[in-house]
Amino acid sequence: MRKVILTCAVVGENQYNKDHPNFPITPQQIADAALEAEQAGASCVHLHVRDPKTGEGSRDPGLFLDMATRVRENGVKAVMNITCGGGGFFFPDPADESRAGPGTDIASAEERVKHIEMCLPEVCSLDVTTQNQLDGEKAYVYLNTEYTLRKMAKRFQELGVKPEIEVFSPGDVLLANKILEEGLFDAPPMYQIVMGTRWGLPATPETLIYMRDLLPKGANWAAFGIARMQMPMVAQTVLLGGNVRVGLEDNLYLSRGVFATNGQLVERAKMIIECLGYEVATPDEAKKILRIGT
């Protein structure tokens, strides 16, 4: 019986519905949400941080270290996966798109990996993409150059941290495959297919099959859907041989108008996996599948 790695993305960095009563903001709330997710059955927890005063997304290395320390103090054994997506946001100035406007945050590779050097998680995300995206109604370019991606990948190898290669389009997979061929990702690579963003991949079975078939032989892979497509893509991904992700970063609701907790989303995903005849991997089993910590 195949073991499915179930990741919970407990908190993102984009705007969210402030009416949600249990959305994690502080390092301790995020650490407690990670424990809740593990207790509900998560194999892995994917972690961001937010400014405790404003609730806005942050890439402050000190906040990441505080959060990661609290996660460990909580006794969380799930694979720790920390985002490395900050520092790639370009908001063009509407009056002159050749210039950066308010909200732009473009950082060097060295800045973007600083918190990973400090926290040393088992896994960190690497977004192999450059794409038009939205945060609420704010349009921006999510900018990740080949130069920066290669430099970050090399540093992850030196640190012994496995990159979760997030891909948002077919071309992203081809670029990641090239970086893999260059030896900057250790085998087996770990791909995450992101589906349902406004200008990204449609969350459909046909799209997922096409993306899966572009992946290199022997790769570990997962996929997830945004918002109401979160659970349908859990089922579809499991049936196609992948691992899955749920959590408040991608979806705030159990059903229309009913706010969810991370634990509830993990429980529902676990039920879907088991109803399809598979088992959720324990944290130790997930580590063996991903070949980390060995």
N, C-alpha and C positions, 0 to 999 in steps of 0.2 A: 504494500500500500504506500503510495507516494506521500511524502511529507511536504506540506506546503508552508513556506515561511510567511507568516502574517505580521506585517509591519503596521504600527500605529503612528501616524504623523500627528502628534498631540497638539501642536500649535504651529501656525505659519507666521509670516511676517506681513502679509497683506492686510487690507482693511477687512473688518468683520462686522457683523450685526451687534451693536453694543447692547442690545436687549438680551443677548444670551447670558443667562445667570451664572454659568459655570465655565466660561472661557478662561483658560489659564493665562496669566499675565506675568506674575512675579517668578523669579527663579524657584522659589519653594512651591508655588502652585504648579509650575511646569514639572518639577520633580515628583510631586504628588500625583499628577496626571499620568506620568510615566509609570509609576507604581500601579495605579489603577488599571492602566492598559495591560501591564504584565499579568496582574491578577485575573484579568478577564480572559487571558489566553494569548496575548501578543508574544511573538517570538523576538521582535525587534521594535525599538522605539526610535522614531525620527524626530529630531529636536531642533527648534529655533529658540530665540529669546526675544523678549520685548522690553521696552523701557518701562520699568515699574511705575513711573509717575504718569506717563502719557498713554501707555498701552500700545504705542507705535512699534513697528518692527525695528530691530536694532542688530548691528554686527559688532557691538562692543565686546572685545575679548574678555574683559573682566566679568561681564554678565554671563558669558558662556562658561567661564571657569567656575563661577559661583553655582550656576545651574547644574553643570556636570558633577561637581562635588556633592551637591545635594541629592542628585540622582543616585550616586554611589552610596551615600550615607543612608539612603532609603532602602538599600539592599537590593536594588533592581539588578537582576541577572540577565534581562533581555539584552540582545545585541544593541550597543549604543551607536546610533547613526546620527551624526551632527551635520547640519547643513553647512555648505560652503558656497552658498548662492549669493551672498551679499557682495556689494561692491561692483555690480555690473549693470546699473540702472542709468540709462541715458534718457532724459526728458528734453527734447528739443525746444529751444526758445521759439515760440510761435511767430515772433517777428523776424527771426533769422535762424532757420533750422541748422545752420552750420555751427551754431553756438549752443552750449549746454544751458538749459533753463533751470528754474527752481525744482528741487527734488533730485537732481542728478547726483549720483554717487558712483563714480568710476574709480576703482582702487587698483593698485598694483597687485601682481600675483603674491608678492611677499606679504602685503597687508591682508589679502584674502585668506591666507592660510595660517595667520598668526594664532587664531583661537584654536585651530587644530593642533598646532605645535604645543599649546598650553594644556589642552584637555586630553589629547591622545585617545580619542575614541577608537573603537574597532573599525568603524566605517564612517565615511563622510561622503556627502553628495558632491558630484561634479557635473554641472549642467553643460553638456556639450551641445550648445545651441546659441544662435543669435536670432531673435524673433520679435516681431511686434506683439506687445502684450498690453493688458489693461489691469489697473489696480482700482477697482470701483469704476469710475468714469474717467480716470486719469490714464491717458495713453503714453506709453514709453517704449523704448527699444531695450530689450534684455540683451546685453552685449557681452559676449564671451569670445574673444579672438583666439585663433589657433595658437598664437604665441603664448598667451596667458594660460590656456588650457594645458599645453604641453609642460609649461613651467610648473603649474600646480600639480599635475600628474607625477612629474619627477619628484617633487618634494614629498608627495604622499608615499611614494615607494621608499624614499629614504627614511620616513617616519614609521613605516610598517603599518600604515592605515589604508584599508581597502577602499577604493573609490566606488560609490554607487553611481554609475554612468547614466545620468538622466537625459533622455532623448525626447524631442518634441516634434520631430519630422523625419522623413526617410533620409534626407541628407545628413542629419545629425548622426544617424546610425553609421552611415558610410564614413563620416569623419572619425567617429569613435573607433571603427574597425581599423582605419588607417593608423591611428595612434596606438592601437593594440599591436598591429604589425610592427611598429617601430620599437616595441618592447617597453612602452611606458605604462602599460597596465599588466599586472601579474595575472597568470591563469589560476583559476577560471575567472574571466571578467564577470562583472555584475551589472546588468543593464536594467534600467527602470523606464518603462514607456509611459509617458504622460499624455492623457487623453481628456479632451473636453474643454480645454482652454479656448477662449473666444476665437482666436485666430490660429489655433493649433489643430491637432488631430481630432477628427470626429470620433466620438466614443461609440464605435460600431464594431461588430464582429469582423466585417470585411477589412476594416482598417487595421485591426489588431492582428489578424492573420498575415496581412502584408508586412507589417512591421516585424512580427516574429520571424518571418522567413528571411529577413535581411540580416538577422543576428548571426554572429560567427558560431560555428559548431562547438558545442561544449560549454557555451555561455550559460550562466545562471541569469534568469530574467524574471521581471515582475512587471505589472501594469496596474494602473488605477484610473478611475474616472472621477470627474469633478461633479460636485453637487448631487443632483438626483440620479446621476449615472454611476454613483459610487458602488452600490451593491450589485446592479446588473453587470458591471465590469468585473466584480469579484467572481461571479459565477462563470462568466465567459473566459476570464483569464485562467482559472483553475482547469476548466475543460480543455483549454489549449496547451496546458502543460506548464503554466507559469506560477509565480508567487504573487501575493496580493498586498495591497495597502489600503487602509481606511484611516479615519481620524478627523478631528476638527479642523486641521489645516485645509482639507479639501471639501468638507461637507459639515454643516452645522445641525442637520436635521435627521431625526428618525423617520418622520413622515411630514407631510405638508403642515407647516406651522408648529410642529412639535420639536423643540430643541433637544439635541442629543448630548450625551457625555461621551468621552473617549471609550470608557468601559462598555457602554451600550453598543457603540459601533463595532467594537472588537467582538463582543458576544454575538452580534448578528452575523458578522462575517464568518466567525467560527462555525456557527450553525449551518450556513450555506455550504462551507467547505465539507463539513461532516455529512450533510444530507446528500452531497454529490459523491460520497464514498471515499473521501480522502481524510487525512489527519493533519492537524496543525503541528508544525515542528516545535519542539521545546527550544529554549534558547541554546542549549548545548547541541541539539541536533542541527539548528540553524548554523551554528559556527562550523560544524563539520561539513555541511553542504557548501558553505561559502569558503571553506579552508582558511579560516581566520583563527588566531589564538592557538596555532599548532606549532 
